[in-house]
Amino acid sequence: MAGADESTLIEAARCGDAAAFEALVRRYDRQVLRLALRFVGEDEARDIYQEVFLMVFRSLAQFRQESGFATWLHRIATNICLDHLRRSAVRPPSSPALRDAGDNQEPLVARVADDRPDGHPGRALERREMRRRIGAGLRTLTPRERLVFEYRHFEGMRLRQIGELLETSEETVKNCLFRAHRKMRQALRDVGGVECRPPGRSIDTAQAGT
């Protein structure tokens, strides 16, 4: 069933074909787990992963293929992550802002050696402090602000896409992102000469909708 097209798998899964449903899960399981790891630790992420696919299984009969299966599944995952963030004060031990977009969840700075001639122990201390400050900044965001911030700057989504996932307007997402930017800048206001911008992406509000 793994080579079947998605619509065939969906229809078969609706009819109770377990192999078809497992094939759908395999297509998206890594994406869902990576999303959960953005917000919680590994154990909680696996709980979210299981909850997402249980919800997908239970709701598959209601899926009408109007927005595409990937978008529908991602919306379910987004809502479950948002609910989890609202219920729990638990945060991951290191900031997701310092992880790359791949499946390796080791903090990005830990995998980039400072082998420049002027490298010195003080730089490692500065990096640790920056990681701590960014993590503290993320904790000042509301669950919705954090989701919007993560999707925009670490997943590279457009505001319209984020609005579809959160089932709200693009303007509402833009306002939410503006508030998140303001809080992050405040958290990093006294870090010498460093702007609040994720690796490789500006958080300039003038570019927020591009």
C-alpha positions as CSV (number, residue, x, y, z in Angstrom):
1,M,0.0,0.0,0.0
2,A,3.0,2.3,0.5
3,G,3.2,3.2,-3.2
4,A,-0.5,3.9,-3.6
5,D,-1.7,7.5,-4.1
6,E,-3.0,9.4,-1.1
7,S,-6.6,9.5,-2.1
8,T,-6.6,5.7,-2.5
9,L,-5.1,5.3,0.9
10,I,-7.6,7.6,2.5
11,E,-10.6,5.8,1.0
12,A,-9.2,2.4,2.0
13,A,-8.5,3.6,5.5
14,R,-12.1,5.0,5.8
15,C,-13.3,1.5,5.0
16,G,-11.2,0.0,7.8
17,D,-8.1,-1.0,6.0
18,A,-5.4,-0.9,8.7
19,A,-2.5,-1.2,6.3
20,A,-3.8,1.9,4.4
21,F,-4.0,3.9,7.6
22,E,-0.5,2.8,8.6
23,A,0.8,3.9,5.2
24,L,-0.7,7.4,5.8
25,V,0.9,7.5,9.2
26,R,4.3,6.7,7.8
27,R,4.0,9.5,5.3
28,Y,3.5,12.1,8.0
29,D,4.7,10.7,11.3
30,R,8.1,12.4,11.2
31,Q,6.5,15.8,10.5
32,V,4.1,15.5,13.4
33,L,6.8,14.4,15.8
34,R,9.1,17.2,14.7
35,L,6.3,19.7,15.3
36,A,5.7,18.4,18.8
37,L,9.4,18.5,19.6
38,R,9.3,22.2,18.9
39,F,7.3,22.8,22.0
40,V,7.8,20.0,24.5
41,G,10.2,17.4,25.6
42,E,10.6,14.0,24.0
43,D,8.2,12.1,26.3
44,E,5.5,14.7,25.9
45,A,6.1,14.9,22.2
46,R,5.4,11.2,21.8
47,D,2.2,11.6,23.7
48,I,1.1,14.4,21.4
49,Y,2.1,12.2,18.4
50,Q,-0.1,9.4,19.5
51,E,-3.0,11.8,20.3
52,V,-2.8,13.3,16.8
53,F,-3.0,10.1,15.0
54,L,-5.7,8.7,17.3
55,M,-7.7,11.9,16.4
56,V,-7.0,11.4,12.7
57,F,-8.2,7.8,12.9
58,R,-11.4,8.8,14.7
59,S,-12.1,11.7,12.4
60,L,-11.1,10.3,9.0
61,A,-14.8,9.6,8.1
62,Q,-15.4,13.4,8.4
63,F,-12.5,14.4,6.2
64,R,-13.9,15.9,3.0
65,Q,-10.6,16.5,1.1
66,E,-11.4,20.2,0.7
67,S,-8.1,21.5,2.0
68,G,-5.9,18.5,1.4
69,F,-5.0,15.7,3.8
70,A,-1.7,17.3,4.8
71,T,-3.3,20.6,5.8
72,W,-6.1,18.8,7.6
73,L,-3.7,16.6,9.6
74,H,-1.4,19.6,10.4
75,R,-4.4,21.5,11.7
76,I,-5.3,18.7,14.0
77,A,-1.6,18.6,15.2
78,T,-1.6,22.4,15.7
79,N,-4.7,22.3,17.8
80,I,-3.4,19.5,20.0
81,C,-0.1,21.3,20.5
82,L,-1.9,24.5,21.3
83,D,-4.2,22.7,23.8
84,H,-1.1,21.1,25.4
85,L,0.7,24.5,25.7
86,R,-2.4,25.9,27.4
87,R,-2.7,23.1,29.9
88,S,1.0,22.8,30.8
89,A,3.7,25.0,32.0
90,V,6.3,22.4,30.9
91,R,8.9,23.7,28.3
92,P,11.6,21.8,26.5
93,P,15.0,21.9,28.1
94,S,16.6,23.9,25.3
95,S,15.1,26.5,23.0
96,P,13.6,25.2,19.7
97,A,14.8,28.4,18.3
98,L,18.3,27.0,18.3
99,R,17.5,23.8,16.5
100,D,17.7,23.4,12.7
101,A,14.7,22.3,10.6
102,G,16.0,18.7,10.2
103,D,15.2,15.6,12.3
104,N,18.3,15.9,14.4
105,Q,17.0,17.6,17.6
106,E,20.4,18.5,19.0
107,P,20.8,22.2,19.5
108,L,22.3,23.7,16.4
109,V,25.0,25.7,18.2
110,A,26.2,22.5,19.8
111,R,27.0,21.0,16.4
112,V,28.9,24.1,15.1
113,A,32.4,24.2,16.4
114,D,34.1,27.5,16.9
115,D,37.4,26.8,15.2
116,R,38.2,30.3,14.1
117,P,41.6,31.7,15.1
118,D,40.0,34.2,17.6
119,G,37.7,31.5,19.1
120,H,37.9,31.5,22.9
121,P,36.0,30.1,25.9
122,G,34.1,33.4,26.3
123,R,32.3,32.8,23.1
124,A,30.8,29.6,24.4
125,L,29.6,31.4,27.5
126,E,28.0,34.1,25.3
127,R,26.2,31.4,23.2
128,R,24.9,29.7,26.3
129,E,23.6,33.0,27.6
130,M,22.0,33.8,24.3
131,R,20.3,30.4,24.3
132,R,19.0,31.0,27.9
133,R,17.7,34.5,27.0
134,I,15.9,33.3,23.8
135,G,14.4,30.4,25.8
136,A,13.2,32.9,28.5
137,G,11.8,35.1,25.7
138,L,9.8,32.2,24.2
139,R,8.4,31.5,27.7
140,T,6.9,35.0,27.8
141,L,4.8,34.3,24.7
142,T,1.2,33.1,24.9
143,P,0.6,29.6,23.4
144,R,-0.8,31.1,20.3
145,E,1.9,33.7,19.9
146,R,4.5,30.9,20.3
147,L,2.9,28.8,17.6
148,V,2.7,31.7,15.2
149,F,6.3,32.7,15.9
150,E,7.6,29.1,15.5
151,Y,5.6,28.5,12.3
152,R,6.7,31.8,10.7
153,H,10.4,31.8,11.6
154,F,11.4,28.2,12.1
155,E,9.0,26.5,9.6
156,G,9.0,29.4,7.1
157,M,5.2,29.5,6.7
158,R,3.4,32.4,5.2
159,L,0.9,34.2,7.3
160,R,-2.0,32.9,5.2
161,Q,-0.9,29.3,5.8
162,I,-0.7,29.9,9.5
163,G,-4.1,31.4,9.5
164,E,-5.5,28.3,7.8
165,L,-4.0,26.1,10.4
166,L,-5.2,28.2,13.3
167,E,-8.6,28.8,11.5
168,T,-8.3,32.5,11.8
169,S,-7.6,35.5,9.5
170,E,-4.3,36.6,8.1
171,E,-4.7,39.9,9.9
172,T,-5.1,38.2,13.2
173,V,-2.0,36.2,12.7
174,K,-0.1,39.3,11.7
175,N,-1.1,41.1,14.9
176,C,-0.2,38.0,17.0
177,L,3.2,37.9,15.3
178,F,3.8,41.6,16.0
179,R,3.1,41.0,19.7
180,A,5.5,38.0,19.7
181,H,8.2,40.1,18.1
182,R,7.8,42.9,20.6
183,K,8.1,40.5,23.5
184,M,11.2,38.8,22.1
185,R,12.9,42.1,21.5
186,Q,12.1,43.1,25.0
187,A,13.6,39.9,26.3
188,L,16.8,40.5,24.4
189,R,16.9,44.3,24.8
190,D,20.2,44.4,26.7
191,V,22.1,41.7,24.9
192,G,24.9,43.7,23.4
193,G,24.3,44.6,19.7
194,V,22.3,41.4,19.1
195,E,18.9,41.6,17.3
196,C,16.2,39.1,18.0
197,R,16.3,37.1,14.8
198,P,16.3,33.3,14.4
199,P,19.0,31.6,12.4
200,G,18.8,32.6,8.8
201,R,15.5,34.5,9.1
202,S,14.7,38.2,10.0
203,I,11.8,38.9,12.3
204,D,11.4,42.4,10.9
205,T,7.7,43.1,11.1
206,A,7.9,44.9,7.7
207,Q,8.7,41.5,6.2
208,A,6.3,39.5,8.3
209,G,3.9,38.8,5.5
210,T,6.3,37.9,2.7
